Amino acid sequence: MGRDAEEASLPASSPEYEQDDDEEDCYLSDQEDDALEESVLQVLEDGNLEDCHWSSSSVITKEYLLAAQREDLRKVMELLGLKEHHARTLLIHYRWDVERIFELLDQKGRDKLFSEAGIPLGTANNAGSPSATEVTCNVCYDDVPLSAASHMDCGHNYCNECWTEYFIVKINEGQSRRVKCMAPKCNAICDEALVRKLVSAKRPDIAERFERFLLESYIEDNDTVKWCPSTPHCGNAIRVKGDIHCEVECTCGRQFCFNCSSEAHSPCSCVMWELWIKKCRDESETVNWITVNTKPCPKCHKPVEKNGGCNLVACICGQAFW
């Protein structure tokens, strides 16, 4: 009786009643709930699903580029037990998408995943007899000492001179990120450490280019990383997680669309933006032609083109002028 009386006599401003008021604020009224449901259905009916997508971006500086690349390499090397050059080959083939590699590993299996990327599944022994002191190169057909020849993980063995010339040609052709073995019908990717060693001994400048191409492959062959399109180039790259159809901003202040690398054009789509740019470009060329080849009428100010005869021309409005 006494306890019930105390509870009944609590004032409306007591903490207990204030807590009840706060709990009521956590719920939507029937009208608010109906309005929220109607707005969600309207978004779904209009097909504006882009509003439900999310994305986040981060800037990769020159100093952090190598660290970001090595982080992805480390993940693949540890989880799949691969050497660094095999992990890089796998990542470049699948455009540095670590999550997709693990998904395809479950779907296709390890052997098929590696063979499609150019990673040899087994090593063939083409180096000759263990007691041999020389090996015959199948390119130049010279007999060279074993120390002057090299073999890849696929087992194909050639002299260092032929390997070096082959690597230099491939790097100059822009194929340094995926240099295949020069054996016929062999799709294995060459060991980058051997490429670096042989090329640097003869052409250090080509070796530096090879290193730069390997580093830039993290951006050039990556669907979620792009260079900042600033002019002059600031040297930064932007990495996006989530929806790539978004607008990002570099630390240099440049804002651009990540999908098409054009200037920020939200809410206009990339296709519509390209059509608009083309239209403006075509109209600009038309205006330039009119300026050069016509003269405005002094009466109606419409452009008039002289197509022959004397210098006296007549406009469609009836005005004649020189």
Backbone bond lengths (Angstrom), bond angles and torsions (degrees), N, CA, C in turn:
res aa  C-N    CA-C-N  psi(-1)  N-CA   C-N-CA  omega(-1)  CA-C   N-CA-C  phi
1 M - - - 1.468 - - 1.512 110.12 -
2 G 1.380 115.28 -46.15 1.458 118.11 -179.30 1.510 111.80 -66.19
3 R 1.349 117.59 -38.60 1.471 120.94 -178.68 1.514 110.56 -67.47
4 D 1.346 117.46 -42.02 1.459 120.41 179.38 1.510 110.67 -63.31
5 A 1.300 115.97 -36.59 1.459 119.16 -179.47 1.508 110.75 -68.15
6 E 1.360 116.71 -38.26 1.464 119.37 179.41 1.519 110.72 -65.45
7 E 1.334 117.58 -42.74 1.456 120.18 179.90 1.511 111.33 -65.58
8 A 1.319 117.16 -36.90 1.456 119.93 -179.19 1.506 111.86 -70.32
9 S 1.357 116.32 -26.01 1.458 119.28 -176.54 1.514 113.33 -91.45
10 L 1.361 118.00 5.24 1.462 119.83 179.16 1.515 109.70 -65.53
11 P 1.319 118.67 135.42 1.461 120.43 178.84 1.520 111.08 -70.72
12 A 1.321 116.48 161.24 1.471 121.58 -177.71 1.506 111.98 -67.36
13 S 1.351 117.15 -20.14 1.460 120.28 -177.73 1.513 112.93 -93.43
14 S 1.351 118.51 8.65 1.454 120.81 -178.76 1.517 110.21 -68.88
15 P 1.365 118.52 157.36 1.468 121.42 -179.61 1.508 112.83 -58.24
16 E 1.349 117.54 -33.35 1.456 119.15 -178.14 1.519 111.19 -64.57
17 Y 1.325 116.22 -41.60 1.463 119.33 179.19 1.519 111.02 -72.15
18 E 1.335 116.50 -33.17 1.466 118.59 177.21 1.518 110.92 -64.99
19 Q 1.337 118.06 -36.95 1.455 121.25 177.92 1.516 110.85 -63.52
20 D 1.356 116.58 -39.54 1.453 119.71 178.56 1.516 110.96 -63.10
21 D 1.349 116.80 -38.96 1.459 120.03 179.26 1.519 110.97 -64.28
22 D 1.348 116.98 -39.83 1.462 119.96 179.72 1.515 111.31 -64.92
23 E 1.347 116.58 -38.21 1.450 119.25 179.89 1.520 111.00 -65.74
24 E 1.330 116.94 -35.95 1.455 119.04 178.88 1.515 111.30 -65.91
25 D 1.360 117.61 -30.53 1.461 120.61 -179.52 1.517 112.26 -68.88
26 C 1.329 118.83 -15.79 1.455 121.83 -178.01 1.522 112.13 -78.72
27 Y 1.310 118.69 -8.57 1.455 122.15 -176.80 1.520 109.77 -111.03
28 L 1.353 114.73 145.58 1.455 120.43 176.91 1.519 109.70 -86.52
29 S 1.298 114.89 146.80 1.460 118.79 174.66 1.520 109.19 -72.78
30 D 1.327 115.94 168.69 1.461 119.72 -179.66 1.521 111.25 -61.01
31 Q 1.326 116.99 -39.35 1.463 120.17 179.98 1.532 111.37 -67.00
32 E 1.349 116.45 -42.12 1.459 119.54 179.45 1.520 110.95 -66.67
33 D 1.328 116.69 -38.12 1.456 120.46 179.46 1.525 110.72 -65.21
34 D 1.330 117.30 -41.93 1.462 120.95 178.23 1.525 111.09 -65.19
35 A 1.332 117.09 -38.67 1.466 120.62 179.93 1.523 110.97 -66.23
36 L 1.344 116.80 -40.05 1.459 120.48 178.73 1.518 111.11 -65.45
37 E 1.328 116.40 -43.43 1.461 120.09 179.10 1.524 111.07 -63.34
38 E 1.321 117.01 -39.42 1.462 120.99 179.94 1.528 111.27 -65.61
39 S 1.346 117.22 -39.17 1.465 119.98 179.95 1.519 111.36 -67.66
40 V 1.349 117.26 -38.22 1.465 120.38 178.20 1.517 110.71 -65.64
41 L 1.333 117.15 -43.66 1.459 120.60 178.31 1.521 111.31 -63.32
42 Q 1.331 116.85 -35.61 1.459 120.31 179.15 1.524 110.67 -65.05
43 V 1.338 116.74 -40.21 1.468 120.39 177.93 1.514 110.66 -62.89
44 L 1.339 116.54 -42.78 1.458 120.00 -179.74 1.515 111.65 -67.05
45 E 1.339 117.68 -38.71 1.460 120.73 179.77 1.519 111.63 -68.28
46 D 1.320 116.83 -37.67 1.465 120.08 180.00 1.514 112.46 -75.75
47 G 1.326 118.09 -12.26 1.454 121.08 -179.18 1.508 113.22 76.45
48 N 1.319 118.02 17.68 1.461 120.88 -179.59 1.522 109.96 -83.72
49 L 1.318 115.82 60.08 1.452 119.83 -178.16 1.513 111.78 -75.51
50 E 1.337 117.05 -14.03 1.454 119.10 179.30 1.525 110.88 -63.61
51 D 1.332 116.73 -25.58 1.450 119.24 179.03 1.522 111.54 -66.67
52 C 1.365 116.58 -21.04 1.450 120.23 -178.47 1.524 111.96 -90.39
53 H 1.343 117.82 -8.63 1.447 120.92 -179.13 1.525 109.80 -79.35
54 W 1.308 115.52 155.20 1.455 119.99 178.05 1.514 108.66 -131.49
55 S 1.292 115.45 157.28 1.457 121.07 176.74 1.518 108.52 -159.24
56 S 1.310 114.82 151.57 1.457 121.70 174.77 1.517 107.95 -137.06
57 S 1.308 116.95 148.54 1.458 121.09 -175.99 1.519 109.91 -129.80
58 S 1.325 114.42 155.00 1.460 121.42 176.40 1.518 108.60 -143.59
59 V 1.317 116.56 150.89 1.457 122.67 -177.69 1.524 109.13 -94.86
60 I 1.343 115.46 132.49 1.463 121.67 176.63 1.525 107.62 -108.93
61 T 1.305 116.97 113.89 1.459 121.26 179.54 1.530 110.21 -82.91
62 K 1.328 116.06 171.83 1.461 120.54 178.63 1.524 110.93 -58.96
63 E 1.320 116.44 -39.99 1.456 120.38 -177.57 1.532 111.81 -68.72
64 Y 1.323 117.63 -31.51 1.457 121.31 -176.01 1.527 112.52 -91.68
65 L 1.334 117.87 -9.14 1.461 121.01 -175.36 1.524 111.50 -60.75
66 L 1.323 117.46 -47.35 1.462 121.02 -179.68 1.525 111.01 -64.59
67 A 1.334 117.31 -39.71 1.465 120.73 179.69 1.527 111.12 -65.42
68 A 1.338 117.26 -39.47 1.466 120.60 178.73 1.520 110.83 -65.47
69 Q 1.327 116.48 -39.31 1.460 120.06 178.26 1.525 111.38 -66.23
70 R 1.317 116.77 -43.46 1.466 120.34 -178.82 1.531 111.83 -67.54
71 E 1.317 117.57 -27.48 1.460 120.05 177.80 1.525 110.99 -65.33
72 D 1.343 117.04 -43.73 1.464 120.10 176.86 1.525 110.99 -68.01
73 L 1.333 116.89 -38.06 1.462 119.72 176.96 1.525 110.84 -61.61
74 R 1.315 116.42 -41.40 1.463 120.61 -178.63 1.532 111.14 -62.97
75 K 1.332 117.27 -40.78 1.465 120.48 -179.95 1.526 110.99 -60.20
76 V 1.335 116.30 -47.20 1.463 120.06 -177.75 1.524 110.93 -69.97
77 M 1.327 117.28 -39.42 1.464 120.49 -179.79 1.523 111.43 -63.36
78 E 1.320 117.12 -41.51 1.461 120.30 -177.41 1.530 112.07 -73.60
79 L 1.321 117.12 -42.45 1.465 119.83 -174.91 1.523 112.91 -78.29
80 L 1.344 117.60 -28.18 1.457 120.50 -178.33 1.522 112.85 -109.35
81 G 1.332 117.29 -5.20 1.459 120.22 178.58 1.515 113.18 65.49
82 L 1.332 118.03 44.59 1.458 122.64 -176.43 1.521 111.23 -108.13
83 K 1.342 114.98 158.58 1.455 120.34 169.83 1.527 108.83 -73.97
84 E 1.333 115.69 165.53 1.465 119.23 -174.84 1.525 111.71 -63.01
85 H 1.353 118.01 -43.75 1.465 118.53 -177.03 1.526 111.53 -70.45
86 H 1.336 117.94 -28.78 1.461 119.69 174.75 1.526 110.71 -71.58
87 A 1.324 116.90 -39.77 1.464 120.22 177.62 1.525 110.83 -63.96
88 R 1.338 117.15 -39.62 1.462 120.11 178.40 1.530 110.71 -66.04
89 T 1.333 116.46 -41.04 1.463 120.27 177.62 1.520 111.16 -59.38
90 L 1.322 116.34 -43.11 1.464 121.16 179.97 1.525 110.95 -65.70
91 L 1.320 117.20 -42.93 1.462 121.12 -178.47 1.522 111.79 -68.61
92 I 1.323 118.05 -40.19 1.464 120.08 179.00 1.525 110.32 -65.52
93 H 1.339 116.48 -40.63 1.467 119.53 -179.34 1.522 111.40 -63.16
94 Y 1.332 117.02 -39.12 1.460 121.62 -179.70 1.523 111.92 -101.43
95 R 1.342 116.22 25.68 1.459 124.55 170.52 1.529 112.50 55.25
96 W 1.324 115.79 42.76 1.460 124.04 173.58 1.530 112.87 56.25
97 D 1.318 115.99 31.32 1.467 121.20 177.95 1.526 107.93 -99.80
98 V 1.323 116.45 94.05 1.464 121.31 -175.38 1.522 110.96 -64.05
99 E 1.317 117.52 -42.88 1.464 120.65 -178.58 1.529 111.15 -63.46
100 R 1.333 116.98 -38.57 1.469 119.63 179.67 1.528 110.78 -67.05
101 I 1.321 117.27 -35.52 1.465 120.30 177.98 1.520 110.43 -60.86
102 F 1.319 116.87 -44.22 1.464 119.91 -179.66 1.524 111.41 -68.97
103 E 1.334 117.39 -33.31 1.465 119.91 176.30 1.526 110.91 -66.69
104 L 1.342 116.56 -44.94 1.465 120.08 179.64 1.522 111.85 -68.55
105 L 1.320 116.70 -26.76 1.464 119.72 177.12 1.522 110.51 -62.80
106 D 1.327 116.95 -39.35 1.465 120.48 177.60 1.523 111.58 -73.01
107 Q 1.336 117.25 -33.51 1.459 120.79 -176.32 1.529 112.37 -80.15
108 K 1.337 117.11 -45.49 1.463 120.86 -172.67 1.527 113.64 -99.13
109 G 1.306 116.98 -26.38 1.454 119.86 -174.06 1.518 111.15 94.31
110 R 1.319 115.78 161.57 1.455 121.91 -173.97 1.533 112.63 -65.37
111 D 1.338 117.50 -44.77 1.464 120.29 -175.02 1.525 112.02 -64.10
112 K 1.328 117.21 -47.42 1.461 120.31 -178.79 1.520 111.19 -67.91
113 L 1.317 116.69 -36.90 1.464 120.59 178.68 1.523 110.61 -61.54
114 F 1.327 116.92 -43.51 1.459 121.12 -178.28 1.527 111.69 -72.17
115 S 1.328 117.32 -42.24 1.468 119.94 -177.00 1.522 111.58 -64.81
116 E 1.332 117.69 -37.61 1.463 120.32 178.65 1.526 111.73 -66.79
117 A 1.326 116.99 -29.27 1.464 120.80 -179.57 1.522 112.74 -85.64
118 G 1.343 117.97 -11.02 1.457 120.59 -179.69 1.509 113.76 93.54
119 I 1.330 117.20 22.94 1.464 121.36 177.69 1.522 107.99 -99.05
120 P 1.334 118.86 120.13 1.473 120.68 -178.44 1.517 111.17 -63.70
121 L 1.328 115.32 136.26 1.462 120.27 -178.93 1.515 111.87 -80.85
122 G 1.332 116.67 -30.12 1.461 121.40 179.04 1.503 109.46 -143.40
123 T 1.294 117.78 162.20 1.458 122.60 -178.57 1.511 109.60 -106.75
124 A 1.330 115.40 118.63 1.462 120.50 175.85 1.516 109.27 -83.54
125 N 1.310 116.48 147.27 1.460 120.93 -178.14 1.516 109.26 -97.64
126 N 1.332 116.16 91.89 1.452 121.59 178.51 1.519 111.74 -109.07
127 A 1.296 117.59 16.01 1.458 120.62 -176.35 1.514 112.71 -83.81
128 G 1.342 118.02 -2.46 1.448 120.35 179.19 1.518 110.99 93.01
129 S 1.312 115.18 -171.15 1.456 120.87 -178.77 1.522 110.69 -68.58
130 P 1.344 117.92 142.30 1.466 119.90 179.48 1.517 113.06 -60.13
131 S 1.341 117.12 -27.47 1.465 120.43 -179.24 1.522 112.89 -87.05
132 A 1.337 118.16 -5.37 1.463 120.62 -178.04 1.522 110.11 -72.11
133 T 1.321 115.21 144.86 1.467 120.82 178.38 1.520 111.79 -103.17
134 E 1.328 117.17 -12.14 1.455 121.77 179.72 1.524 109.50 -132.70
135 V 1.324 114.63 160.70 1.453 121.09 177.52 1.520 108.22 -138.26
136 T 1.323 116.74 145.25 1.460 121.69 179.96 1.517 109.60 -94.06
137 C 1.320 116.25 122.78 1.466 121.19 177.51 1.517 108.92 -77.33
138 N 1.321 117.23 127.85 1.458 121.62 -177.75 1.526 113.30 -82.10
139 V 1.335 117.15 6.62 1.465 121.05 175.45 1.519 110.38 -102.73
140 C 1.335 116.59 -56.53 1.469 120.25 179.70 1.526 112.37 -96.15
141 Y 1.345 117.55 -9.95 1.468 124.80 179.45 1.526 112.64 59.68
142 D 1.318 116.25 30.57 1.460 120.85 173.56 1.521 109.11 -95.10
143 D 1.328 115.09 147.29 1.458 120.40 173.25 1.523 108.05 -89.17
144 V 1.318 116.18 117.66 1.459 121.16 -176.48 1.524 108.94 -123.49
145 P 1.342 117.70 154.84 1.474 119.85 176.18 1.527 110.86 -62.88
146 L 1.307 115.48 157.18 1.461 119.79 -179.92 1.522 111.76 -60.36
147 S 1.336 116.73 -31.26 1.462 120.03 179.49 1.522 112.32 -70.76
148 A 1.341 117.67 -17.10 1.464 121.91 -179.66 1.517 111.85 -100.40
149 A 1.326 117.74 13.53 1.463 122.51 178.82 1.522 108.93 -129.80
150 S 1.322 115.59 156.35 1.465 121.30 -179.38 1.516 109.10 -139.54
151 H 1.326 115.91 146.41 1.456 120.38 176.38 1.519 109.16 -124.77
152 M 1.331 114.95 148.13 1.454 121.99 -179.59 1.528 110.11 -89.76
153 D 1.321 115.71 177.71 1.465 120.55 179.58 1.522 111.77 -64.06
154 C 1.334 116.11 -23.65 1.461 119.47 177.85 1.520 111.71 -75.61
155 G 1.349 117.68 -13.05 1.455 122.05 177.40 1.508 114.98 100.98
156 H 1.327 119.75 -10.09 1.462 121.59 -179.00 1.523 110.14 -74.07
157 N 1.333 114.63 135.66 1.459 122.00 -170.95 1.525 109.92 -124.87
158 Y 1.342 116.25 126.66 1.462 121.62 177.40 1.523 108.47 -140.61
159 C 1.324 115.82 166.15 1.458 119.18 -179.98 1.526 109.66 -71.79
160 N 1.325 115.84 154.09 1.462 121.08 -176.57 1.522 112.33 -63.15
161 E 1.334 116.76 -31.97 1.464 119.45 -179.50 1.528 110.79 -65.54
162 C 1.319 117.14 -42.99 1.469 120.38 179.10 1.528 110.86 -68.81
163 W 1.338 116.04 -40.88 1.458 119.04 176.45 1.525 110.85 -58.74
164 T 1.330 116.69 -45.43 1.468 120.83 -176.49 1.521 111.52 -62.16
165 E 1.319 117.08 -47.15 1.468 120.20 179.73 1.526 110.78 -62.91
166 Y 1.310 116.21 -38.74 1.467 120.44 179.02 1.528 110.85 -64.70
167 F 1.332 116.90 -43.95 1.462 120.65 -179.98 1.527 111.26 -64.03
168 I 1.323 117.64 -41.15 1.468 121.14 -179.30 1.524 110.49 -62.57
169 V 1.327 116.52 -41.87 1.467 120.22 179.22 1.528 110.44 -63.29
170 K 1.322 117.32 -44.45 1.461 120.86 -178.50 1.526 111.92 -65.87
171 I 1.326 117.16 -38.90 1.466 119.92 178.76 1.516 110.45 -66.29
172 N 1.335 117.16 -41.82 1.468 120.49 177.97 1.522 111.82 -65.67
173 E 1.323 117.33 -26.67 1.466 121.15 177.53 1.524 112.20 -82.69
174 G 1.331 117.51 -2.59 1.457 120.78 179.37 1.509 114.71 83.15
175 Q 1.336 118.04 18.62 1.461 121.83 -178.85 1.523 112.05 -105.45
176 S 1.318 116.61 24.66 1.464 119.65 -173.16 1.520 112.69 -68.18
177 R 1.335 118.36 -23.44 1.465 119.49 -177.46 1.525 112.19 -74.58
178 R 1.336 116.88 -23.03 1.460 120.69 178.77 1.528 108.55 -142.71
179 V 1.333 115.95 76.71 1.460 121.39 178.76 1.522 108.05 -85.55
180 K 1.323 116.39 112.70 1.461 120.72 -178.79 1.523 110.79 -83.17
181 C 1.317 115.05 157.29 1.459 121.30 175.57 1.522 108.86 -60.56
182 M 1.357 116.24 143.67 1.466 118.52 -176.19 1.525 112.72 -85.42
183 A 1.316 117.96 4.43 1.461 119.72 173.83 1.527 109.36 -70.64
184 P 1.331 118.27 141.32 1.471 120.68 -179.95 1.528 111.57 -59.02
185 K 1.324 114.93 135.77 1.465 123.82 176.27 1.531 113.29 62.65
186 C 1.313 117.27 20.59 1.466 120.74 176.63 1.522 108.34 -103.81
187 N 1.317 116.80 122.21 1.464 122.02 -177.93 1.525 112.96 -101.05
188 A 1.326 117.25 8.65 1.462 120.07 -179.15 1.529 110.29 -68.42
189 I 1.329 116.02 141.75 1.462 121.92 178.75 1.526 108.76 -87.86
190 C 1.325 116.12 134.38 1.460 121.45 -176.12 1.528 111.22 -69.99
191 D 1.315 114.36 152.47 1.461 121.88 178.63 1.525 108.90 -68.06
192 E 1.336 116.45 121.15 1.464 120.51 -177.24 1.525 112.12 -64.51
193 A 1.336 117.46 -28.82 1.464 120.18 178.41 1.523 110.85 -65.98
194 L 1.333 117.03 -39.36 1.460 120.41 178.45 1.526 110.72 -70.61
195 V 1.327 116.63 -39.01 1.466 120.13 176.33 1.525 109.93 -59.97
196 R 1.315 115.90 -45.86 1.465 121.05 -179.72 1.527 111.11 -62.12
197 K 1.321 117.26 -42.57 1.461 121.89 -176.98 1.527 111.70 -66.73
198 L 1.329 117.70 -47.64 1.460 120.50 -175.83 1.528 112.22 -72.12
199 V 1.329 116.86 -41.53 1.466 119.78 -176.75 1.524 111.14 -71.15
200 S 1.330 117.59 -40.02 1.467 119.95 -178.26 1.520 112.03 -64.93
201 A 1.337 117.73 -26.62 1.462 120.17 179.15 1.524 111.99 -70.90
202 K 1.334 117.16 -27.33 1.467 120.26 -177.54 1.513 112.73 -108.95
203 R 1.336 117.84 -40.59 1.463 121.99 -178.01 1.523 109.44 -134.29
204 P 1.344 117.91 85.86 1.473 119.66 -179.70 1.526 113.15 -59.74
205 D 1.332 117.81 -32.64 1.460 120.07 179.92 1.522 111.39 -66.38
206 I 1.333 116.98 -38.22 1.465 120.37 177.06 1.529 110.19 -68.92
207 A 1.329 116.18 -35.44 1.467 119.71 178.47 1.526 110.95 -65.04
208 E 1.335 117.33 -38.13 1.466 120.09 176.70 1.521 111.28 -64.52
209 R 1.326 116.54 -38.74 1.461 120.02 176.90 1.528 110.72 -64.71
210 F 1.326 116.18 -38.85 1.464 121.05 177.82 1.528 110.77 -60.84
211 E 1.339 116.44 -44.10 1.461 120.67 178.53 1.524 111.13 -63.15
212 R 1.327 116.54 -40.37 1.461 119.93 -179.57 1.523 110.99 -66.49
213 F 1.330 117.05 -39.77 1.461 120.31 178.69 1.527 111.33 -64.22
214 L 1.334 116.77 -39.72 1.461 119.69 178.47 1.525 110.93 -64.14
215 L 1.321 116.41 -39.90 1.462 120.16 179.90 1.524 111.02 -68.69
216 E 1.323 116.49 -43.08 1.462 120.45 -177.53 1.523 112.46 -74.72
217 S 1.334 117.40 -12.58 1.466 119.10 177.65 1.522 111.04 -62.82
218 Y 1.331 116.82 -24.67 1.463 120.34 178.21 1.524 111.00 -63.54
219 I 1.332 116.77 -23.52 1.462 121.22 178.72 1.526 110.92 -103.84
220 E 1.336 116.62 -45.48 1.460 120.40 -176.01 1.524 112.13 -65.69
221 D 1.328 118.05 -33.58 1.466 122.27 -176.78 1.519 112.41 -107.37
222 N 1.323 117.15 21.23 1.459 121.60 -175.45 1.522 109.22 -119.18
223 D 1.334 116.78 123.66 1.465 120.79 -178.27 1.525 112.67 -74.75
224 T 1.322 118.09 -17.55 1.463 120.77 -176.49 1.520 113.09 -106.10
225 V 1.335 117.90 5.27 1.465 121.95 179.41 1.522 108.56 -132.15
226 K 1.331 116.52 134.87 1.463 121.57 178.28 1.519 109.76 -140.61
227 W 1.345 114.20 151.23 1.458 119.58 173.86 1.522 109.92 -68.46
228 C 1.303 115.87 146.93 1.462 120.29 171.70 1.527 108.10 -69.36
229 P 1.351 119.18 128.34 1.470 121.36 -176.38 1.523 114.05 -81.62
230 S 1.321 118.24 22.04 1.462 120.86 -177.73 1.525 110.61 -66.47
231 T 1.330 115.61 150.58 1.461 122.69 177.58 1.524 108.86 -129.75
232 P 1.357 118.16 118.68 1.471 127.16 -3.37 1.520 111.51 -67.45
233 H 1.343 114.90 157.73 1.457 120.05 -173.05 1.525 110.62 -66.66
234 C 1.342 115.32 129.28 1.466 120.65 -178.45 1.521 111.99 -79.79
235 G 1.345 117.53 -14.09 1.459 120.94 179.69 1.507 114.53 88.48
236 N 1.335 118.03 -0.07 1.461 121.16 -178.77 1.524 111.11 -94.11
237 A 1.318 115.04 159.60 1.461 122.39 173.99 1.523 108.43 -127.35
238 I 1.326 116.12 157.21 1.463 122.29 -179.10 1.523 108.51 -117.08
239 R 1.332 115.90 129.73 1.463 120.98 175.68 1.520 108.91 -111.56
240 V 1.339 116.06 133.71 1.460 122.09 -176.80 1.519 109.43 -118.05
241 K 1.314 115.85 138.42 1.458 122.53 172.03 1.519 108.05 -115.14
242 G 1.334 115.88 130.41 1.457 119.89 -178.51 1.515 110.96 102.77
243 D 1.320 116.18 -140.06 1.462 122.53 -176.91 1.524 109.97 -72.83
244 I 1.354 116.83 125.12 1.465 120.50 -179.40 1.523 111.76 -81.23
245 H 1.329 118.71 -10.73 1.463 121.71 177.05 1.531 108.45 -84.72
246 C 1.315 114.81 73.69 1.456 119.95 -176.33 1.523 109.00 -146.37
247 E 1.311 115.05 168.71 1.456 121.29 177.17 1.519 108.99 -106.33
248 V 1.327 115.62 136.80 1.456 121.25 -176.01 1.523 108.94 -127.57
249 E 1.316 114.95 165.57 1.461 120.94 179.36 1.520 109.35 -134.90
250 C 1.327 115.95 129.61 1.458 121.96 178.29 1.531 109.31 -85.17
251 T 1.318 115.76 163.06 1.461 119.59 178.34 1.524 112.01 -67.75
252 C 1.342 116.97 -16.34 1.464 119.96 176.32 1.522 111.75 -78.16
253 G 1.346 117.23 -7.51 1.455 121.69 179.06 1.509 114.45 101.43
254 R 1.337 118.85 -6.49 1.464 121.65 -178.31 1.526 110.17 -77.75
255 Q 1.333 116.15 125.58 1.455 122.87 174.55 1.522 108.53 -105.45
256 F 1.333 116.96 134.81 1.457 120.11 -178.57 1.520 110.08 -155.87
257 C 1.328 114.69 163.89 1.459 121.65 176.20 1.526 108.10 -80.61
258 F 1.319 117.49 125.48 1.462 120.32 -176.91 1.521 111.46 -68.78
259 N 1.318 118.13 -30.50 1.461 120.61 -175.35 1.523 112.30 -71.97
260 C 1.342 117.89 -44.79 1.467 120.84 -175.43 1.524 113.21 -113.35
261 S 1.335 117.93 -2.16 1.471 123.96 178.46 1.523 113.23 63.89
262 S 1.324 118.04 12.26 1.457 121.03 175.02 1.527 109.12 -84.11
263 E 1.321 115.64 174.72 1.455 118.59 176.71 1.526 110.01 -63.43
264 A 1.315 116.34 157.77 1.462 120.92 -176.88 1.527 110.28 -56.90
265 H 1.344 116.74 129.31 1.467 120.21 -175.74 1.521 112.34 -136.31
266 S 1.325 118.01 23.25 1.463 120.91 177.88 1.533 110.01 -64.21
267 P 1.351 118.85 141.97 1.469 129.20 4.42 1.524 113.81 -90.94
268 C 1.317 117.95 12.11 1.462 121.39 -179.98 1.526 109.68 -69.54
269 S 1.337 117.49 138.71 1.457 120.88 178.63 1.524 110.23 -74.08
270 C 1.328 116.06 164.42 1.466 120.60 -178.31 1.525 111.40 -64.61
271 V 1.339 116.92 -39.32 1.466 120.30 179.95 1.522 110.51 -65.05
272 M 1.315 116.36 -44.97 1.461 119.95 179.56 1.528 111.12 -65.05
273 W 1.329 116.00 -36.63 1.462 119.70 178.92 1.525 111.07 -65.26
274 E 1.331 117.69 -41.31 1.464 120.91 177.79 1.525 111.11 -63.20
275 L 1.332 116.80 -39.96 1.463 119.86 177.91 1.524 111.19 -65.11
276 W 1.326 116.32 -38.18 1.464 119.97 179.31 1.526 110.85 -66.67
277 I 1.327 117.43 -42.47 1.463 121.08 178.50 1.524 110.28 -62.62
278 K 1.340 116.67 -41.68 1.464 120.31 178.67 1.524 110.82 -63.93
279 K 1.323 116.43 -40.81 1.466 120.18 178.93 1.528 110.69 -62.92
280 C 1.321 116.74 -44.55 1.466 120.00 179.20 1.522 111.07 -64.35
281 R 1.337 116.77 -37.83 1.457 120.44 179.36 1.524 110.85 -66.25
282 D 1.340 116.54 -43.20 1.466 120.11 179.03 1.524 111.12 -64.86
283 E 1.326 116.24 -41.76 1.461 119.07 179.02 1.520 111.04 -65.47
284 S 1.305 117.53 -34.96 1.461 120.80 178.42 1.520 110.83 -64.31
285 E 1.346 116.53 -41.49 1.463 119.80 177.78 1.531 110.89 -65.52
286 T 1.333 116.54 -37.16 1.464 119.76 178.21 1.525 111.07 -64.96
287 V 1.320 116.47 -43.12 1.466 120.49 179.00 1.523 110.67 -62.30
288 N 1.328 116.87 -40.11 1.466 119.84 178.71 1.527 111.14 -63.08
289 W 1.341 117.07 -41.02 1.463 120.15 179.72 1.531 110.31 -65.62
290 I 1.332 117.22 -42.99 1.466 120.61 179.86 1.523 110.60 -62.69
291 T 1.309 117.46 -39.72 1.463 121.06 -179.56 1.521 111.50 -63.86
292 V 1.328 116.77 -38.81 1.465 120.95 -176.17 1.525 111.78 -80.13
293 N 1.333 119.02 -37.40 1.462 122.02 -168.29 1.525 114.39 -106.98
294 T 1.314 119.90 0.01 1.466 120.77 -179.11 1.523 110.34 -130.63
295 K 1.338 113.62 169.85 1.462 120.97 177.82 1.523 107.77 -136.02
296 P 1.325 119.47 134.42 1.468 120.18 -176.93 1.524 112.16 -71.77
297 C 1.322 115.26 141.12 1.457 120.73 176.39 1.532 109.09 -68.36
298 P 1.345 118.49 133.41 1.471 119.70 -178.60 1.525 113.62 -69.15
299 K 1.352 117.06 -12.52 1.455 119.72 -178.10 1.525 111.95 -98.96
300 C 1.339 116.10 -56.75 1.476 119.52 -177.55 1.525 112.54 -101.00
301 H 1.324 116.59 -8.32 1.467 123.36 176.03 1.529 113.66 66.50
302 K 1.327 117.03 17.47 1.455 119.51 175.05 1.527 109.80 -82.09
303 P 1.337 118.73 147.35 1.466 120.25 179.94 1.526 111.24 -70.59
304 V 1.314 116.26 134.78 1.462 122.70 -178.93 1.523 108.17 -123.22
305 E 1.345 116.08 131.19 1.460 121.08 179.05 1.523 109.45 -103.77
306 K 1.310 116.58 131.48 1.465 122.15 176.27 1.523 108.04 -87.77
307 N 1.351 116.41 118.12 1.458 120.48 -175.59 1.520 113.29 -112.15
308 G 1.320 118.35 17.51 1.464 120.75 176.73 1.513 111.56 147.50
309 G 1.335 116.19 173.08 1.454 121.04 177.95 1.520 112.26 80.12
310 C 1.335 115.45 -159.72 1.460 120.66 -178.80 1.521 110.68 -77.01
311 N 1.316 115.84 -179.56 1.459 120.13 -176.58 1.520 113.29 -77.29
312 L 1.342 117.85 -8.66 1.460 120.49 177.84 1.522 108.95 -81.89
313 V 1.325 116.03 121.98 1.462 121.01 -179.26 1.513 109.06 -122.42
314 A 1.335 115.70 156.95 1.461 121.69 179.73 1.514 109.20 -123.02
315 C 1.315 115.67 130.83 1.466 121.60 178.62 1.524 109.13 -82.99
316 I 1.313 117.78 162.50 1.462 121.71 179.74 1.522 111.14 -67.80
317 C 1.329 116.66 -17.30 1.463 119.61 177.03 1.523 111.69 -81.03
318 G 1.339 117.45 -5.79 1.454 121.90 179.22 1.511 114.34 101.00
319 Q 1.296 118.40 -9.32 1.459 121.78 -178.87 1.527 109.85 -78.94
320 A 1.345 115.80 129.14 1.461 121.51 174.74 1.519 108.84 -103.60
321 F 1.309 115.72 142.11 1.466 119.42 -179.74 1.516 108.54 -157.27
322 W 1.311 113.58 163.55 1.465 120.19 179.80 1.519 109.89 -91.68
